Amino acid sequence: MNAPTAGFIGKAVLRREDHRFLTGNGQYTDDIVHQGQTYAVFVRSPHAHAKLLKVDTEAARAAAG
């Protein structure tokens, strides 16, 4: 089947946001700060196929929020 390709496929597209990021004026999601903002961190195990036997949540439960 030979469907016509129209639009942007195979063509260079001028991106409008490039200039502000290349000149240091762009805003990334990491730049956005909200009052009372919290963060999450994900840690991967250094041990492949390890079995998780216990999770100590005491410090997390004691934290505010």
N, C-alpha and C positions, 0 to 999 in steps of 0.2 A: 504494500500500500504506500503510495507517495502522497502524503498529505502536505499541503502547502505550509511552509513555515513563515509566519508573519510576526511582526512585533519585534521583540528584543533578542530573540534567539540568534546567536552567532554574531551579534553586533556589539560594538563598543558603546557603553552607556556612560554619559557624563553624570557623575555623582555630584549633587549639589552640596552635600555636607563636607566634602573633602577639604575645602579651603579653611573652614573654621577649625578643623581638627589639626591640620598641618601647621596652622599658625598659633596653636595653643589656646584657641578660644572655644573649642568644642566642650560639651558637657557630657561626661560619662555617667553611668548609673552609680558608680562609686563616689562621684562628686556630690550626689544628692544627700542631704542630711535632714532628718526630721526630728522634732523634739521628742524625747523619750525613745529614740531609736535603739534597737537591740541588734545584736549580731549573732550569727550562727557559724560554727566551724565544723567541718567534716574531716575526720582523720581516718585514713585508710590503714589497715593492718599491714605491718611489715612482714607478716607471716602468711604465705599463701595457704589456703585451705585449712586455716586454723579453726578450732572450735571455740566459740565464745561461751565461757562457763559462768561468768558473773559480770554484772555491771554495777559499779558503785555509784549510785545517784544521790548520795547524801549531800555533797557539796552543791549540786545543781538544785536540789530541793530547798536548801537553806538560802539560796540566792534570792534577792528581791525580784519580783516580777512574775 
